[in-house]
Amino acid sequence: MRILLVEDDPATRTLLENTLIAHHYNVEIAVDGQIALDLATQFDYDLVLLDIDMPELDGIRVCQRLRTQGYQIPILLLTAKDRATDRIMGLDAGADDYMIKPFNLPELLARMRALLRRGSTTVASVVTWENLQLDRRENEIRYGQQLLRLTPKEFGILELLLLHPQRIFSRAALIDRLWERDEPPTESAISSHIKAIRQKLRTAGASQDLIETMYGFGYRLRPLETGAPAKSQAAAVGAEPQAAAETAETVMLGLWERFKESFTEQIHLLSQVIVAFQEGKLTPDLRQAAQQTAHKLVGSLGVYGFPQGSTLAKQIEDILRPDRSLSMADNLQMAAWVADLKQELNREPVFKQPDSAAIAPSPPLPLTPSPLVLVVDDDEILAQGLQAEASARSLQIEVAANLAAADQILDQTLPDVILLDLTFSPSNEDGLTWLAALKQQYPQLPVLVFTGRDSLCDRVAAARLGAKAFLQKPIAPAQIFQAIQDSLHQSKAPVLYRPQSVIGQVMVVDDDPVILHRLSSILSPWGLQVTPLLDPTRFWEVLTTTVPDLLILDVEMPGFNGIELCQVVRNDPRWGNLPILFLTAHHDAETIVQAFAVGGDDYIRKPVLEPELIARVLNRLEPGQIRRQQLVSALMKPSPR
């Protein structure tokens, strides 16, 4: 990838240039705005990294001029100004993203990778997928020899899918790519466009649906039927070549030299705790900071070739837990472990390849672009170590240092696997809570929990929320990547059956994310579009937005219970005929009578039995399409004043 770096400050410019080169980017330098304009218009780049605060021709005007000339390459602005007006000016000038100085280098690299993925397109002027052919010079798409008569939006959707055949595009992502910000369509309009494209493809002679609906994710081109993998594929994805392994080890050694001082500083903080305890000056803040530091060392030391150091850090982390009373004996033991830790770091790191007998290799993956792994972990050193090894294993690593950053990345692109830590600084962020919300939106996305926590409660909670693996730090990098490869193969297992169309919409309200996931997984294969709602306080907003054909309510919920929500629905004449099924763990006559008394049509007992749930839901949905049309018409009428 070729980067144009525009920065007038020598110190910042040198730091960025060295960092980008270390990450295998080709970098060209411009020290002012005019040189940047000249280079950008004469040569091809994949991304422009543009400082705003430059004399004479500043970054805003450079960006404006490039966009005026039709320059489509991604532009990332760098600025020391943190005012909203400055950020708005930069984005309005045509920038794709911005970073505030002083910036975090891993975050900057992550944002660059996101822009490069978003901006990359097939360089060939003619793109072919099965019998589909996109001619970018003539701006036309054919199926076989027949020209497809597409509307501009239909053309845009099909072009995007052809240029990124391995990617899944959600409805929101399609809207973001193809519509103006001030006139976005509804997500149902996207479904209508997809339906129209499919019809035109069938008319042109397509024997199967070339656009595949990935339920809970979005749309993609149906994968091509492939035979035996090519030799180049086996070399890329099969057993790791010796040269690649040696390259990864060289990179890791370089990173170790770079971060060695940082490790020393972290161990020094642990020593401060020991001294503070001896002097009676240990504060809760210092203890918490030391525990968080030990937690990071648990993961990162193992990755950098110090497995024994990880074990020592884990023991120190356990002693510093806030629920444990620290004794003089504990402090002496911790002092001994810290001394051992210092001695451990004076040795040379050892990067061992996995024993082939201990870890069975997965079969090679089909030839596709490198799978994307999102690592959600606030341990920067650990994350960079994983990134260094990933390229040798044909994987891409994107890092989010906190849960908010992870949400931002998911808004832009969908990874193939998520590696999730459960503990973050500040400690009010909890990975399990985030995982519960994630599984509502992306129930099929594989998540591997990767944490120093080892309680049975955490393991059970992760399993209930659908985690594919629970990896406890410290753990060898080889085992981490093996778990990732295993989850990739599991996620590509064939679906037993898939509906050809959506036959109804069901809204489920329950404060238990496990129940929501269970009901979604049961109903979705039957052609039912499930809207799960964890927070009953948002009930009316979601109900009126989604216009479901059927409502499933849990009886007992905090805030508003199912009985109350049913009464609210029945009190509104527009929703009076909406079928309502109650979900309850109570089998007593009083609860059942109350459910029917407030207007419930049926009830389902917990634990939910799959055949019973499907039968009851489908039975209530039979007249649902007529009722839905009537309800939509009523909602579209203006309310009487």
Buried (B, 14 or more C-beta within 10 A) or exposed (E): BEBBBBBBBEEBBEEBBEBBEBBEBEBBBBBBBEBBBEBBEEEEBBBBBBBBBBEEBBBBBBBBBBBEEEBEBBBBBBBBBEEEEBBEBBBEBBBBBBBBBEBBBBBBBBBBBBBBBBBBBEEEEEBEBBBBBBBBEEEBBBBEEEEBEBEEBBBBBBBBBBBBBEBBBBBEBBBBEBBEEEEEBEEEBBBEBBEBBBEBBBEBEBEEEBBBBBBBBBBBBBEEEEEEBEEEBEBBBBEBEEEBBEBBBEBBBEBBEEBEEEBEEBBEBBBBBBEBBEEEEBEEEBBBBBBBBBBBBBBBBBBBBBBBBBBBBBBBBBBBEEEEEBEEEBBEBBBEBBBBBBEBBEEEBEBEBBEEEEBEEBEBBEEBBBBBBBBBBBBBBBBBBBBBBBBBBBBBBBBBBBBEBBBBBBEBBBBBBBBBBBBBBEEEBEBBBBBBBBBBEBBBBBBBBBBBBEEEEBBEBBBBBBBBBBBBBBBBBBBBBBBBBBBBEEBEEEEEEEBEEEBBBBBBBBBBBBBBBBBBBBBBBBBBBBBBBBBBEEBBEBBEEBBBBBBBBBBBBEEBBBBBBBEBBBEEEBBEEBBBBBBBEBEEEEBBEBBEEBBBBBBBBBEBEEEEBBEBBBEBBEEBEEBBEEBEEEEEEEEEE
